Amino acid sequence: MSTMKIKKGDTVKVIAGKDLGTEGKVLSVDVKNHKVLVEGVNKITKHAKPSQANPNGGIVEKEAPIDISNVMLVVKGKTTRVGFKVEDGKKVRFAKSTGEVIDDMEEKFAKIDAMTEEVNELKEQLYQLKENVKCPKCGAYNHSDDVYCSKCGERIYNVNSDDTDSYDDDEVVIINAKKPETEED
């Protein structure tokens, strides 16, 4: 059996039928029947009986398969035909309009997505570090909204509120005042 030129996850454009010109992501590929299921394309209404998943039943709208010959792969916003070639001992798909290897681009996008997640995690860690203020007396970390150190009770004032030009990021000023003690009757 030959290799399919359209794969799950590809973005395709409908070139024939009632949804002509619609773009969508391929949800699944039926190799045996040469059909693809495209997100938002060839919508049908189906009457569903009540079940555990859908206790009310009713009319459900869902995508139906469309013939693979009625869709065309979209690469960088343009439709293109797909060809195969062997690079470094691997059979890869390429866009016939530009000659670019498609499968390499998917790997690059996956790497970019992974790097973006890593950057977001690092940003979150940095944000959490900036939110914490270190007490120079005892070394305990306190939230920047706290006025008093949770460990030693010293009053802590974070200098970095608005005038960050004249101070370092980690600079903290302690005002020698004890935490007010509540009088008990």
SEZA-159066 format. One line per 4 residues: for each residue x, y, z of C-alpha. Coordinates in Angstrom, 1 decimal. Layout:
# SEZA-159066
X/Y/Z ~ ...
//
This chain:
# SEZA-159066
0.0/0.0/0.0 ~ 1.3/3.4/-0.9 ~ 2.1/6.1/1.7 ~ -0.5/8.8/2.2
0.5/12.3/1.3 ~ -1.8/13.8/4.0 ~ -1.2/13.0/7.6 ~ -3.1/13.5/10.9
-2.4/17.0/12.2 ~ -1.7/18.6/8.7 ~ -3.6/21.8/7.8 ~ -5.5/21.3/4.6
-7.8/23.3/2.3 ~ -10.9/21.9/0.6 ~ -10.6/22.3/-3.2 ~ -13.9/20.7/-4.1
-17.4/20.2/-2.7 ~ -19.8/22.2/-0.6 ~ -17.1/23.4/1.8 ~ -14.8/24.7/-1.0
-12.1/27.0/0.3 ~ -12.4/26.0/3.9 ~ -9.2/25.3/5.8 ~ -9.0/22.9/8.8
-6.8/20.5/10.7 ~ -6.9/16.8/9.7 ~ -8.3/14.8/12.7 ~ -7.9/11.4/11.2
-6.9/9.6/8.0 ~ -8.7/6.5/6.6 ~ -6.0/4.9/4.4 ~ -8.1/2.0/3.3
-11.0/4.2/1.9 ~ -8.8/7.2/1.0 ~ -10.8/9.6/3.2 ~ -9.9/12.2/5.8
-11.8/13.8/8.7 ~ -11.1/17.5/8.7 ~ -12.1/19.8/11.6 ~ -15.1/22.0/10.7
-15.6/20.5/7.2 ~ -18.5/18.4/5.8 ~ -20.6/18.9/9.0 ~ -23.6/16.5/9.3
-26.4/16.3/11.8 ~ -26.9/13.0/13.5 ~ -29.8/11.9/15.7 ~ -28.4/10.4/18.8
-30.2/8.1/21.3 ~ -29.8/9.0/25.0 ~ -26.7/7.3/26.5 ~ -24.4/7.7/29.5
-22.2/10.0/27.5 ~ -25.1/12.0/26.2 ~ -28.1/11.5/28.6 ~ -30.5/13.8/26.7
-29.7/12.5/23.2 ~ -31.0/14.8/20.5 ~ -29.5/16.1/17.3 ~ -25.7/16.2/17.2
-23.6/18.0/14.6 ~ -20.3/16.4/13.7 ~ -17.7/16.1/10.9 ~ -18.0/13.4/8.3
-15.1/12.0/6.2 ~ -14.3/13.7/2.9 ~ -12.4/12.1/0.0 ~ -8.6/12.8/0.2
-8.6/14.0/-3.4 ~ -10.8/17.0/-2.4 ~ -8.2/18.4/0.0 ~ -4.8/20.0/-0.6
-2.0/20.5/1.9 ~ -1.4/24.1/3.2 ~ 2.2/25.0/3.8 ~ 3.0/28.6/5.0
-0.5/29.8/4.0 ~ -0.4/28.4/0.4 ~ -1.8/25.2/-1.0 ~ 0.7/22.8/-2.5
1.0/19.4/-4.0 ~ 3.1/16.9/-2.0 ~ 6.0/14.8/-3.2 ~ 8.4/12.3/-1.7
12.1/12.2/-1.7 ~ 14.9/10.4/0.3 ~ 17.1/12.6/2.5 ~ 19.7/11.1/4.8
18.3/7.6/4.3 ~ 14.8/8.8/5.3 ~ 11.7/9.1/3.0 ~ 10.3/12.6/3.6
7.5/14.6/2.2 ~ 8.2/17.9/0.5 ~ 6.1/20.8/-0.9 ~ 6.3/20.7/-4.7
5.7/24.4/-5.0 ~ 8.7/25.4/-2.8 ~ 10.7/22.3/-2.6 ~ 10.8/22.5/1.2
10.8/19.4/3.3 ~ 7.5/19.2/5.2 ~ 8.3/16.6/7.8 ~ 11.4/18.6/8.9
9.2/21.7/9.5 ~ 6.9/19.6/11.7 ~ 9.9/18.6/13.8 ~ 11.1/22.2/14.0
7.7/23.4/15.1 ~ 7.6/20.6/17.8 ~ 11.0/21.8/19.0 ~ 9.8/25.4/19.1
6.7/24.4/21.0 ~ 8.8/22.5/23.6 ~ 11.2/25.5/23.9 ~ 8.2/27.8/24.4
6.9/25.7/27.2 ~ 10.4/25.7/28.8 ~ 10.6/29.5/28.5 ~ 7.1/29.9/30.1
8.2/27.7/33.0 ~ 11.3/29.7/33.5 ~ 9.3/32.9/33.4 ~ 7.0/31.5/36.1
10.0/30.6/38.3 ~ 11.4/34.1/37.8 ~ 8.0/35.7/38.7 ~ 7.9/33.6/41.9
11.4/34.7/42.8 ~ 10.6/38.3/42.3 ~ 7.5/37.9/44.4 ~ 9.6/36.7/47.4
11.6/39.1/49.5 ~ 14.6/37.8/51.6 ~ 14.9/39.1/55.1 ~ 18.6/40.1/55.5
18.5/39.4/59.3 ~ 17.3/35.8/59.3 ~ 17.5/34.9/55.6 ~ 13.8/33.7/55.5
11.9/34.3/52.3 ~ 8.6/36.2/52.6 ~ 6.0/37.2/50.1 ~ 6.4/40.8/48.8
3.0/41.7/50.2 ~ 4.1/40.8/53.7 ~ 5.1/43.7/55.9 ~ 6.7/41.5/58.7
9.1/38.6/58.4 ~ 7.3/35.4/59.2 ~ 10.4/33.9/61.0 ~ 11.9/36.7/63.1
9.1/39.3/63.1 ~ 11.2/42.2/61.8 ~ 9.4/44.7/59.6 ~ 10.4/44.3/56.0
9.9/47.0/53.3 ~ 10.4/46.1/49.7 ~ 12.2/49.0/47.9 ~ 11.2/47.7/44.4
7.7/49.0/44.5 ~ 7.9/51.8/41.9 ~ 11.3/53.4/41.8 ~ 13.4/50.5/40.5
16.0/52.8/38.8 ~ 18.0/53.6/41.9 ~ 18.0/50.1/43.5 ~ 19.1/46.6/42.7
16.5/43.9/42.2 ~ 17.3/42.1/45.5 ~ 17.7/45.2/47.7 ~ 15.5/45.2/50.8
15.4/47.7/53.6 ~ 14.6/46.6/57.2 ~ 13.1/49.1/59.5 ~ 13.9/48.2/63.1
10.4/47.9/64.5 ~ 9.0/44.9/66.2 ~ 5.8/43.4/65.1 ~ 3.0/45.0/67.2
1.9/42.6/69.9 ~ -1.8/42.3/70.6 ~ -2.9/43.0/74.1 ~ -5.0/40.3/75.6
-7.4/41.0/78.4
//
